[in-house]
Amino acid sequence: MLRALTSNRADHVLACNMAEWRQFANKQRQKRAAKGKRPARESVEAKDEIIVQRMSSEVTGKQQKYTRIGPREFVPFEFDEITFDNIVEACQKYFAAQIDKDMVCDILAGERGPSCKKMCQIPDHKVFYVRFIKMSDAEVSNDQDEEERGEETHKVCDNT
C-alpha cells in the first residue's frame, strides 16, 4: 500500500513537472515566433546618408593596412538605390574639395583592402571604406583586374 501511494505521488509530481515543462516550451515557441516577425534588415534601400571612412591611398606599416584619414563621416546620399556607382559618385561629390581633380574613388572591402568592383564584394554595407587614387593608377589596376577576370571565370558574383 505504501508503495502504491509513493508511486501515485511520483506520478503526480512527474505530471506536474511535465505540465510546467509544456508551458515553458510553449512560451519559448511564442518568443521565437515573435522574433521572426520583426522587420528584416535593411537591404539595398537607399538612406539619406551613408557612413564613410576615408583611407590613405597606399598601405603602410608591418600589417600593410590603409591608414584612416579623419573620423568616419556621414556622406549625403541622394540616390534611390545603393549601388556601387552611386556610392562612388556620392563620395566623389562629398570629398571633391579635399581631393585633386584627377583622383577617383576606390571602395575597399576593409581596412586592409582589397579594392571592390561590385556590391557583392563589399562585406558590410554599414560603413564604406574608400580611398582616392590617381586616375592613372586606377586604369592600371582595372587592366590587371580584367586579365584576372579572364583567368578566374568560375568566381562570379550574383549580386551586382
C-alpha positions, 0 to 999 in steps of 0.5 A: 500500500505504501508503495502504491501511494509513493508511486501515485505521488511520483506520478503526480509530481512527474505530471506536474513537472511535465505540465510546467515543462509544456508551458515553458516550451510553449512560451519559448515557441511564442518568443521565437515566433515573435522574433521572426516577425520583426522587420528584416534588415535593411537591404539595398534601400537607399538612406539619406546618408551613408557612413564613410571612412576615408583611407590613405591611398597606399598601405603602410606599416608591418600589417600593410593596412590603409591608414584612416584619414579623419573620423568616419563621416556621414556622406549625403546620399541622394540616390534611390538605390545603393549601388556601387556607382552611386556610392562612388559618385556620392563620395566623389561629390562629398570629398571633391574639395579635399581631393585633386581633380584627377583622383577617383574613388576606390571602395575597399572591402576593409581596412586592409583592402582589397579594392571592390568592383561590385556590391557583392564584394563589399562585406558590410554595407554599414560603413564604406571604406574608400580611398582616392587614387590617381586616375592613372593608377586606377586604369592600371589596376582595372587592366590587371583586374580584367586579365584576372577576370579572364583567368578566374571565370568560375568566381562570379558574383550574383549580386551586382 
